[in-house]
Structure formats: structure tokens, C-alpha cells
Amino acid sequence: MPLAFSTLGLPGRPLTDHLRAADAHGYTGLELRCSPGEPVRPGMSAGQRAATRSALTAAGVTALSVAGYLGIAAPGDDARLIDDLLGQLRLAAGLGARHLRVFPRGGDGPAAEADARAARRLTAVADAAGDLGVRILVETHDSHRGGRDVARMLEGVDHPFVGALWDLMHTHLAGESPAESYAALAPRLGYVQVKDIAGAHDLTPLPLGAGVLPVAGCLALLPRDCWVSWEYEAPWFPAAAPLDQLLGPGAHFLRRLTA
């Protein structure tokens, strides 16, 4: 399976550092965190986007996604969110990224209302996503932590450029087995994020295989061409071991499971 890692794991570092790490350890893709102070950020000029795309191409690294933080089901005005979505889709296209990651962020209100908001907004931008060649993926996260939750949300959107991103930690914490999550997400699955943690009450990132998440069980279900990306949440856990030291063993762990 093709392997990637998220630039979230090396916060504030230049793109050259991420590309060097990918080359050193055999990762062929990057999830590009979109945030101020990062190599990919809101407001990048056309020239900056082109230069970033060229650097990725020259390194032979796939821009697997632009990992944005928009909440597709968030309460509030449709027009503002749709405008932000279109902006991030254009950013992703300019970087040559295959996907745009979004969150649910449906809030505490009725799930049906959150699902309806998300379906309405995703439908509004789906054709534009297709024209740009960037698929929108809704991550299993926050208000829609389980695979069944995101699958239910996506029932209201019939478009090939809208799909799902499986974050293994969140589906596990939602009480789903890998088989249950995969069954719910497989028809719309874009790719999978893996990670490891000590447990529900300690989300500090650990080396892959050192915690409780069923990484092996997840990977055993996936088709051979499915991308697997390691998301290491370094910014929120400054005491965690530096990802630089873990990327090599992590790649070895994942290759052994997918051999």
C-alpha cells in the first residue's frame, strides 16, 4: 500500500524537511496541513502554490490532501462556508492535491439537521470539486466520529467527488470495530489515517504499534491500492517523542502489515 504522513507531525518546518523525511524513509505521499505558519497556508499566492507543486513533483511525492479545518456541518451561514470551501478547493488544485479534508463539526443539535446542512453545502460545491479534480473527504471526527455517522451524512450527497476519510482513532473511540467502520465507509472511502494512543483517556501520540488502536485489523481490510497516512498530532502534545525519530520504524511497521 502507498504510504504517506501528515505534515502535522513536524509543525512549523519547511517543506524541504518534510520531503527529505519522506525520501529517507520511503513515504511517497504527504497530507499537507493548511494552517498559518505552515508551508501550506491560507492566502498562498499563485506563485507560492506553483513553487510548492513543483517541489513535490521534483521529489516524486504525491500531495495526498490539503488538510483543512472547515466544518461542513457547522451551524451558521451556508454562503460563507461554501465560499471558504471553494477557496480551499482552488488551493488544493493549485498544489496538485488529490483531496481536500474537511471536518463535520455538526455541533450539539439534532444529528439530522447537521447532516442536512452538510449535504446541502457539499452538493453546492461538488461539481466545482469535479471540475478542479479535487475530491472532498469528510473525516470521521468530532460530531460524526463513527464511520456509520459519516456514511449517514453522505447519504444525502450523490457525487463521485465527495467521499470519506477514515481516521482510525475516532472510529475506535466511537466503539466501532475496524470491520464495522470499513463496511460503512468502503463505498465512499478516499484513504485512511492511522495513529496510535495509550487509550481513550490519554491521546498522546505513540509510535505505531505501541498503543491500543487496531492498526493491523484496519489495514487487513483495505484494498492494496488504498493510501495509508500516519497522522501524528504533535502540536497538541509537545511532550510526545519527535516524529523525526519515529518515521523510519513507523514505515517498517506499516510495510510489515501490508506485505
N, C-alpha and C positions, 0 to 999 in steps of 0.2 A: 504494500500500500504506500502511496506517496505521503511523505511526512512534512509537516510544517510546524512552526512555533509562532506564538504571538509576540509582537514587539512590546507588549505589556510587561513582559518578563525582564526587559532591560530598559527601564524607564529613563527618558531623557538622553539616551545615547544616540549618536548619529547613525544614519542608515548604513554607513560603511561598516560599523561594528556588527550590526545585525547580519549583513551579507557575509562578513568574514566568519561569523559564528556558524552560519548556515553551511558555508563551504567546508569548514573544518570538520563538521560532524554529520554531513550527508543529508541535511534537510533541504528540500527543493522548493519549499513554499514559505511565505510569511503572511500572517494576519497583521495588517497594518493598523495599529491603534490610531484613531483620529481624535487628537486632543491637543490643546495648546501646549507648546513646549516639546512636542514630539516631531519626528521627521515628517509625518503626515498630520496635517492640522487644518482646521477651517481657515478659509481665506488664502490658501496657496494660490499663487499666480499661475497663469498658463505655462510660463517658463519653468517654474519650480516643479509643476506636475510633469512636464515633459522630461526634465532632467532626472527626476525620480524614476520615471518609467524606463528611461534609457539605462540607468544604473542597474535596475532589476533585470532588464533584458540582458545586459552585458554579463551579469553574474549568473545567468541561467536560472534565476529564481522566479517562481510564479507568485504574483500578487494574488493570494487566495481570496482575500477580502479586505475591504475597508471596514474596520470595526468601529462603527459609530455608536452613539448612545441615545438615539432618538427613541421615544416611547410611542409605538404605533397605536396603542390602545389608550393612551393617557387622556384623562378628561381635559376638555378645552376646545379651542377653536380648530376646526379642520383645516382652514385655509393656511394658517401659519405652519402647521405641521407638514402639510403637503408641500409647501414651498421649501421647507427645510429638507424634506426627503428628496425633492428634485435636485436641490443643491448638492446633497451628498452623493446622489446617483451620478451627477456630472463629474464630481470629484473622482469617484471610483473609476468612471470611464476614462478620465484623463490619465489616471495612473495605470490603466490596463488591468484593473482588478476584475476578477470574475464575479464577486459577490459584494453586496452591502449588508452588513449585520445590523439589525435593529432589535431593540428590546420590546417586550409587551408594555410594562408599566401601566397596567389597567386600573390601578387604584383599589380602593376598598368597596366600591359599589358593586351592583349586580354584575355577575360574570357575563350575562347575555348582553348587557349594554356595552361592556368593554369589547366583547367580540364583534359587536355590530360596528363600533367606532373603527376598530382595526380593519375590518373587511371593507368598509366604505373608503377608507384612506388608501389601503393597498390597491383596491380596484382602480382608484383615481390615478395612480401613478404606474400601474403595471405595464401599460402599453409603452410609456416612456422608458421604463426599465428595459423592455424588449428592444426598443429602437437603439438604446445605448449599449446593449449587450451585457448588462449587469443584472444579475438575479438577486432579488431582495430575499434575505433569510431572516425569519423571526426566531430568535433564540429561546430555548427553554430557560426561563428566568423569571424572577420576581413574582408577579401576579399569575403567571402561567408557567409554573415551574415544571410541571409534568409534561411528558410527551403527549398524553391524552388532552391536556389543556391547549397546547399549541395546535394540535390536529383539529380540535373542535373550532378554534378560532379560524383556521384556514379553510374550513368547510364553506365559508361564505365568499371565498375568492377562487375563481376558476381561471387560472392563468399560469402558463409554464414558467414565467419569470418571478413567481412568488413561491417560496418554499420555507423549509425549516432548517434550523441549526440545532443539533443535539449537543447540549452541554451535559456531560455525564454526571457531574456533581449535582446539578439541580434536579435531574430526574431521580437520582438516587435519594436525595433528601426529600423528594416528594413521595417516596415509598414505592417507586416503580422498580421492577427488575429490568435488566437490560432487554430481555425478550419482550416485555410489555412496552417499553419505550420504543424499541425498534418497530414493533408491529404498528404502533400508532403513527410513527414518523416516516417509515420507509417510502411511502408513495410520494412524499414531498421532500425527502432528505437531500440537503445540499452537501454537508460534510459534518464531521464530529469533532468536538473539543474534548480532550481528556485532561485530567489533572489528578492529584491525589491529596488527601487530607487525613488528619488523625480521626475525625469524627464530626458529628453534627454540631458539637459544642466547641470545636476548635478547627477553624477553616484555614489555619496557617498552611500555605502550600508546602508539600513534601516532595522528595524525589519520587518519580513514578515507581510504583510497586511497594512503597514503604507505608502506605496508608490503607484505608478501608474501601476505597472505590473499586468497583468490579471492572477494571480496565480490560482484563483478559476476556471476560464474558461479553463485554461490549464489542471488542474487535472481532471476536469469533463470529459475530452475526453479520458483519459488513461485507459487501462485495469487494473484490480485490482492487477495484479502481477508486474506492472511496478515500478521499483525503482525511487524514487524521492530524489534528493540530493540538499541540501542547500549549495550553493557556496557563501561565504561571503568574499569579496575582501579586507580583512583587510590591507595587506601590502602597498597598494597604497593609502589608505585613513586612515592615522594614527589618525585623529580626530574622526573617527567613533566610536560608542559605542562598548565596548569589546564584542566579541561574547559569552564569558562565560555567560554573564548576559541574553543573548537572546535565547540560545539554548532551554531552557525549554518552554518559551512561543511560540517559533517557532514550536516546536514539537506539542504542543497543537493546534496551528493554522492549521497545516497540517493534523493532525488527524481529526479535526472537518470537514475539507473539504472533507476528504476521507472516512468518516464514512458511 
